Amino acid sequence: MNYLKKLVMAIYCLMFYLSASAQEHPGIMLTKKNIGAVRKGVQTYPLLKASYKKVKADADKALAEPILVPEPKDAGGGATHEQHKKNYSNILNCGIAYQLSADKKYAAYVENILLKYAADYGKWPLHPKRKENHQAGRIFWQSLNDFVWQVYTIQGYDMVYEAISAKNRATINSGLFEPMLKFFTVDCKETFDKIHNHGTWDIAAVGMTGYVLNKPEYVEMAIKGSAKDGKTGYLAQVDQLFSPDGYYTEGPYYQRYALLPFILFAKAIHNFQPELKIFEYRNQLLAKAINTTLQLTYTDGTFFPVNDAVKGKTYETPELVYGVDIAYADIKPAAELLDVAQRQAEVIVSDAGLKVAADLQAGKAKPFSYQSQLIKDGASGTEGGLGILRYGNNDDQQVLLLKAASQGMGHGHFDRLNLLYYDNGVEIFPDYGSARFINIESKKGGDYLPENKTWAKQTIAHNTLVVDQTSNYKANAELAQQSHPEILYFKSDKNLQVVSAIEKNAYPEVQMIRTSALLKVAELAKPLLIDVFQVLAAKPHQYDLPFWYKGHIVDASPKINAFRNELKPLGEKYGYEHIWLNADQPVKEKSGYLSILNNKRFYTVHFATDTAVNLKMLLLGANDPDMSLVESKAFMLSSARSANQVFFNVTETHGRTNPVSETTTGASSKVSDLKILGSSKDQVRVSFKVKGKLYTWQINYQQKENFIKLN
Amino acid sequence: MNYLKKLVMAIYCLMFYLSASAQEHPGIMLTKKNIGAVRKGVQTYPLLKASYKKVKADADKALAEPILVPEPKDAGGGATHEQHKKNYSNILNCGIAYQLSADKKYAAYVENILLKYAADYGKWPLHPKRKENHQAGRIFWQSLNDFVWQVYTIQGYDMVYEAISAKNRATINSGLFEPMLKFFTVDCKETFDKIHNHGTWDIAAVGMTGYVLNKPEYVEMAIKGSAKDGKTGYLAQVDQLFSPDGYYTEGPYYQRYALLPFILFAKAIHNFQPELKIFEYRNQLLAKAINTTLQLTYTDGTFFPVNDAVKGKTYETPELVYGVDIAYADIKPAAELLDVAQRQAEVIVSDAGLKVAADLQAGKAKPFSYQSQLIKDGASGTEGGLGILRYGNNDDQQVLLLKAASQGMGHGHFDRLNLLYYDNGVEIFPDYGSARFINIESKKGGDYLPENKTWAKQTIAHNTLVVDQTSNYKANAELAQQSHPEILYFKSDKNLQVVSAIEKNAYPEVQMIRTSALLKVAELAKPLLIDVFQVLAAKPHQYDLPFWYKGHIVDASPKINAFRNELKPLGEKYGYEHIWLNADQPVKEKSGYLSILNNKRFYTVHFATDTAVNLKMLLLGANDPDMSLVESKAFMLSSARSANQVFFNVTETHGRTNPVSETTTGASSKVSDLKILGSSKDQVRVSFKVKGKLYTWQINYQQKENFIKLN
């Protein structure tokens, strides 16, 4: 920790002692002074009205059913697990319904169920079906679920606090919350002090409970760690779990999940100790993290599915409803956030949700502004990052993403220098995401499938180079965690956007440098995707560069001649065993192209290399007896003769088909004559033609001022 | 021809002589008396305004380019072909622009280009690149294109008629239209008198030209055939090409195409000889045909892709813009047609378009009402048909289609008793359609691919029974054309909709009877798809019943154990050579299920048979060196021991997943215990349970009053 950081921390600690005493109920998402306005708001503003209608309906449903607090027995997905999950939702919904309706029946529900928990909690030992490799909870199979339970429950309790008699409050506190605080901080001390997502939930639960029960010592531990020295705890987590750009190393899918306890606890801190200026902390880190999460989506709202991600998740996810509402109401009312709130079609029934719904109704929304940007990884922003290049408005945007971030802990994939490409509302070169059917009981209870490890994490599952049919770091996650790529260059001028990164450690004595760009030339309506992948090695290797694609190949040179009578797996391990080899043919001129028709638009990928390659067509699905792998296909350039090699490809986005009017325009690509003019460790020179006009593209790795020279 | 028909025909002929003389320009889609109103309408009604804007922009574009009338040289897709196609569009657009703007420059364009054609047409011999097996045109490689050219051109000429000097009109008539009439009726006499779609275009061109040039003899030939005896010609075509339900035997995709010349010429007859009451002819056949075309779509507007169909075609297609506008304005102003017009987002700039746009603006639209119905095939309605069962509103509709129609001429598929299923806006059990990338030059010039014959037409490509690995009628189209299935039963009560059909001729000494239903039971929110496929044969055969499906299988019993290390084709011919066999395993209990997740909803197909079967998983793509086949997959029940067999399956549509909130509900099917209780040539009895409640389903083939008995 440097001097400045220490000073800031000291000031925070000082302020803490002075003020951790303000107390009012409710005081977190809904606050006492605002209840009148929110009650009025649910009559006035459509989005708040609709959101409350849903909460109230759920609360009424809870009231209509008997209160069940079963002894914890079942693993995730089982009956007692689901019942306890449902209970915390009911507690929160009834709490909100009580505050907005003033109807005591909702408060009584919360009081009664918490009295039941208070009566039984002390009798529950550690959960009998502890989740493998995870710390057991007492209500759930892993302590994480207990923390989450309490983050919601304490909010519900806060809302009905004043409706419960002092005697019953004492019973609930002594029977449930106090032993729980002890469990979370003492029994789960290791998690509490761990700089990790599970720790954040623990801390948030403890801190929020500390505020509501007016127990400043727990708040202090939550903020500064169990030793109260700032080495662990909330602020240390904010410092270390996010990069200065607000990136969470596990990737977008986990970022939106990790973010929630940060936001909820920050909101509590903000309300109870405004003088801590938590939203200003680390240069407005939380606001940045929320915005970065939004920036980590394509224009349809789906998160870029790098690392273990469930595809189809969008920024409509509940965590970002909290994020957007609080960012707008408590940090900075940026009009473009209202655009996202509108798409979410929901606000938190809260002070923040009131403001968002009111301003939306007042017509203040502006389109969310996606930015081309380099999002740096690592606590200090020095561990690589994601380069995101964008062109076009939100209705029809080209996006190129180069993943040159660090491994991303346990959910990371071995995909150094992976490239994703989107256009026209769809994936063109997709990432597989995780091998998982979330919440589908029949697919391993909805958990990660074995194929997540054997396929989804492996390098060959991604649009990047595989050396000697082996994944990065031989698929050793610990090793991979120890080093990271370096960003060599990033530029985001409108007509020339470039990101370049180097990876030196994924394979011994092999350096990989990828330089990818969106280049708008005068001859064409849409930018070209220019991609130069250079490998420098001490001795020859097999190099495989796959492009997983969506759509249908309608033209190719060399002409594809797929196997007719038999398919065999491509290899035996590192994911190769899951691939059917569908075609394999030499590329005689060392260059060629494939035209893909996807969502009524053409994508012609021209490629050239400086060593002979084979073009291989791949189909996912071998060694998959359970048929768990999702249909996927790729073309791949493969060579086995060279130490140094350059893969140069230019993807033109062109034309359209209209199946209704049965018309096709712009079907033929205007790009031609790809050539590799020269390459060294300092420089790569390539050329291509567009409508006959020659372009020379020179990459100067050593010249930051003149990194790309285009003639 | 029966007596009544002869009488009607005689009356028509009589009326014809009395009246074929009214003459006014323009007189077809736009009429002189309405010009003022349409001119005002393009200022007033948004849809008409937008439609005219497009026409005028195209007309202006035509004016900005030099007039080119090249000597016909190229085949379809080539330069002269495309230029002549463009010319007729330009002529029509400029004609409309002239009438609406009164700006003579548009009329001058039409005059000048037609003078060029008039100067050259006489010099052009039959087209040098005659399309194989098709009659050559003089402007295009097949005469069909010449007919189409004239159908549009004569409309444009009609619109600028009064702006052209009598002298130039005489030049155009004598140099172009008169020799063309001769070519169409004398040289192309065979086509002109053929009861076939190409003949319709010939007739429409000749008839419309006859009206515009005031040559009643040509109009008469068009309406009654070249011999003027009514044995051929327009009325004979209306009689024979459509079934009494307005179905055109080639199927929906070709129906909408075949319909256009019928509609255009009918509109001309209607205007010039209203006393013929053409729209009343054959019990309002044309109105029925237009409505039937609309009914042959799923709720997203896509045509059911049976037979040779390009998938993705919707009722937004230009032919149906004509169809809907004329049906609404000239036949019957049904408010639900306005709903379709709105989706089309276009009207014809015409008298009819004016009315549609005005009534839309007046808010008269009602949702298009899809009906469960049996659409009979054959000129007399006795050659089988399509059974269409629908449940639910237009936002989320289950549709079951049983194809028991006749072969459908050259574009027909060997798919007797094929079953299609749609739900939730998507295909569940799809039809492949045709193997064709229309207008994609690199895929055989956009024409049908060889795989259309080797794959798409074959029985195994469809959701119906294949006997002894051989297609219906051994894939002999002529043979197949000679017989047709019979509809045994059709019922469309809300909670029980059934269609049953028998096919006796597709395989020697094999009778196939399929009885499919949507059954709403009290226990479930959505109807079950009940499907009983009975085969009766003299001796044992191999029976294969595939279900091509969309989505991902998430559960199955027996558990699927897909091949790991090698895939081989399923067979050697009749399409089997294109299928990779992905799994093959015995169904021990003669029953089982598969659960498919598709578009966030579950479809569990329970099946039972009365003879041992294997469950085979199929993947399309073998023997496809050009990679022309589109990804498709199926599960298939296969047996080889039985003469008589019953395949009984129940598909439950249930539950949902939400990838955004990561919730899953209703994932487990409530159907169980499928049993075949008995079967004979007169009856099949099966039973199943829903949430434990027993249902017995008895089919009595011989009892129309008691065809389905449900207990």
Interface residues (C-beta under 8 A of the other chain):
Chain A: V310 K311 G312 K313 T314 E316 T317 P318 F437 I438 N439 I440 E441 S442 K443 G446 H552 I553 V554 D555 K559 I560 N561 A562 R564 N565 E566 L567 K568 P569 W580 N582 A583 S595 L597 M617 L619 G621 A622 N623 D624 P625 D626 M627 V630 E631 K633 T657 P659 V660 S661 E662 T663 T664 A667 S668
Chain B: V310 K311 G312 K313 T314 E316 T317 P318 F437 I438 N439 I440 E441 S442 K443 G446 H552 I553 V554 D555 K559 I560 N561 A562 R564 N565 E566 L567 K568 P569 W580 N582 A583 S595 L597 M617 L619 G621 A622 N623 D624 P625 D626 M627 V630 E631 K633 T657 P659 V660 S661 E662 T663 T664 A667 S668
